[in-house]
């Protein structure tokens, strides 16, 4: 009986010291709404499209929803970035679009990843890269939209780097990000069908 | 007690085994790009040309039509451009089609006039022919004097086939071969629309000349290499001359991906 009491006290103390984790640190939920995939096909079949490029505005909308826990944690914040993937497992060179098929004789070069330009914008211009087309260079390159940082800028600030709990429904201009893409092919690219994947990653800050 | 130890130990292990992990969500945007090859050759000039030889001096000096054809190139891939003489084959795939014959059908009057008697001259040098091996890489040379037969401007003929010129023959732009080295055997993708300056690799003005001479044997007719004469005397023997009449043929301009 005495030993039993000792065990109870001992293990209870250890459990209290060990921080119980339920899969989160500070926030309640972290969501991109909706998080379904977007597929966009750009077809270049006229000279004017090659010369002028194709711009797709709002090809996707990243709508962020970050909620507090039942007992709000003042440290709840989040960061958002985009990362490019060209399926290197298929043998794709690190700096090229993935080749799905090729027309012609293939004597020229395949399009490089940096021929894709991507722009992020919202009404409050919360991202430091808001409104400016960005490019990736190699597979795995990351571009921060809202960088991971200690300073928490709360929702409603309509200021750079808003990263506190909030919702696109209540603060649309801070928690909604419109994504635009632009491609202006060079005349030196091999004709064919190519593919790239851009993954948007939302995560609470530790 | 033993069961209690087991349960307590399991709970203890479970407490340490539970990991801290940030909440994460992701969304994928997949972009597929279909680059279709686009090659456009525009010809804004009339497609019918007439050469009427009814004066002696026209037989001696020939008839030249300057700038009779303007070619404008737009291409999204590396390209070659060449010209080839063709007919419907009435007299054979390498000869003009005779529509009407005049005269008395003298045995020395030859109706089989070689397509290569047509001469072309392009307004600028072919800047994509560095690897050409023949005597004449393009049609940029000046028309030779009437007294100096030369195949430097003689039109390429392939006997009605689809065979493009070889490295020994003439191209207007680019050339045979796939070295992949700029300037050697292709011209890069682009368009006359974006070119500036007084010359452009995407814009060509073509002059035509036909010089029958007297007698009318067409001394400027040569084979594809420009080295072997195809005038009527060389081919048919002494005393041969062109049978008077009306003849037709056509020049086909072919723009294709570098090959």
Boltz contact constraints between the chains, C-beta under 6 A:
constraints:
  - contact:
      token1: [A, 7]
      token2: [B, 8]
      max_distance: 6.0
  - contact:
      token1: [A, 11]
      token2: [B, 8]
      max_distance: 6.0
  - contact:
      token1: [A, 11]
      token2: [B, 12]
      max_distance: 6.0
  - contact:
      token1: [A, 15]
      token2: [B, 15]
      max_distance: 6.0
  - contact:
      token1: [A, 18]
      token2: [B, 15]
      max_distance: 6.0
  - contact:
      token1: [A, 21]
      token2: [B, 18]
      max_distance: 6.0
  - contact:
      token1: [A, 21]
      token2: [B, 20]
      max_distance: 6.0
  - contact:
      token1: [A, 23]
      token2: [B, 21]
      max_distance: 6.0
  - contact:
      token1: [A, 24]
      token2: [B, 23]
      max_distance: 6.0
  - contact:
      token1: [A, 25]
      token2: [B, 22]
      max_distance: 6.0
  - contact:
      token1: [A, 27]
      token2: [B, 23]
      max_distance: 6.0
  - contact:
      token1: [A, 30]
      token2: [B, 23]
      max_distance: 6.0
  - contact:
      token1: [A, 30]
      token2: [B, 25]
      max_distance: 6.0
  - contact:
      token1: [A, 31]
      token2: [B, 25]
      max_distance: 6.0
  - contact:
      token1: [A, 32]
      token2: [B, 25]
      max_distance: 6.0
  - contact:
      token1: [A, 32]
      token2: [B, 27]
      max_distance: 6.0
  - contact:
      token1: [A, 35]
      token2: [B, 25]
      max_distance: 6.0
  - contact:
      token1: [A, 35]
      token2: [B, 27]
      max_distance: 6.0
  - contact:
      token1: [A, 37]
      token2: [B, 28]
      max_distance: 6.0
  - contact:
      token1: [A, 38]
      token2: [B, 29]
      max_distance: 6.0
  - contact:
      token1: [A, 39]
      token2: [B, 30]
      max_distance: 6.0
  - contact:
      token1: [A, 40]
      token2: [B, 31]
      max_distance: 6.0
  - contact:
      token1: [A, 41]
      token2: [B, 32]
      max_distance: 6.0
  - contact:
      token1: [A, 42]
      token2: [B, 33]
      max_distance: 6.0
  - contact:
      token1: [A, 43]
      token2: [B, 34]
      max_distance: 6.0
  - contact:
      token1: [A, 44]
      token2: [B, 35]
      max_distance: 6.0
  - contact:
      token1: [A, 45]
      token2: [B, 36]
      max_distance: 6.0
  - contact:
      token1: [A, 47]
      token2: [B, 38]
      max_distance: 6.0
  - contact:
      token1: [A, 47]
      token2: [B, 74]
      max_distance: 6.0
  - contact:
      token1: [A, 50]
      token2: [B, 76]
      max_distance: 6.0
  - contact:
      token1: [A, 60]
      token2: [B, 29]
      max_distance: 6.0
  - contact:
      token1: [A, 103]
      token2: [B, 37]
      max_distance: 6.0
  - contact:
      token1: [A, 104]
      token2: [B, 37]
      max_distance: 6.0
  - contact:
      token1: [A, 104]
      token2: [B, 77]
      max_distance: 6.0
  - contact:
      token1: [A, 104]
      token2: [B, 257]
      max_distance: 6.0
  - contact:
      token1: [A, 107]
      token2: [B, 178]
      max_distance: 6.0
  - contact:
      token1: [A, 107]
      token2: [B, 180]
      max_distance: 6.0
  - contact:
      token1: [A, 185]
      token2: [B, 35]
      max_distance: 6.0
  - contact:
      token1: [A, 187]
      token2: [B, 76]
      max_distance: 6.0
  - contact:
      token1: [A, 187]
      token2: [B, 189]
      max_distance: 6.0
  - contact:
      token1: [A, 187]
      token2: [B, 190]
      max_distance: 6.0
  - contact:
      token1: [A, 189]
      token2: [B, 35]
      max_distance: 6.0
  - contact:
      token1: [A, 191]
      token2: [B, 35]
      max_distance: 6.0
  - contact:
      token1: [A, 191]
      token2: [B, 37]
      max_distance: 6.0
  - contact:
      token1: [A, 192]
      token2: [B, 35]
      max_distance: 6.0
  - contact:
      token1: [A, 193]
      token2: [B, 34]
      max_distance: 6.0
  - contact:
      token1: [A, 194]
      token2: [B, 33]
      max_distance: 6.0
  - contact:
      token1: [A, 195]
      token2: [B, 32]
      max_distance: 6.0
  - contact:
      token1: [A, 196]
      token2: [B, 31]
      max_distance: 6.0
  - contact:
      token1: [A, 197]
      token2: [B, 28]
      max_distance: 6.0
  - contact:
      token1: [A, 197]
      token2: [B, 30]
      max_distance: 6.0
  - contact:
      token1: [A, 198]
      token2: [B, 29]
      max_distance: 6.0
  - contact:
      token1: [A, 199]
      token2: [B, 26]
      max_distance: 6.0
  - contact:
      token1: [A, 199]
      token2: [B, 28]
      max_distance: 6.0
  - contact:
      token1: [A, 200]
      token2: [B, 27]
      max_distance: 6.0
  - contact:
      token1: [A, 201]
      token2: [B, 26]
      max_distance: 6.0
  - contact:
      token1: [A, 202]
      token2: [B, 25]
      max_distance: 6.0
  - contact:
      token1: [A, 203]
      token2: [B, 22]
      max_distance: 6.0
  - contact:
      token1: [A, 203]
      token2: [B, 24]
      max_distance: 6.0
  - contact:
      token1: [A, 204]
      token2: [B, 22]
      max_distance: 6.0
  - contact:
      token1: [A, 204]
      token2: [B, 23]
      max_distance: 6.0
  - contact:
      token1: [A, 206]
      token2: [B, 22]
      max_distance: 6.0
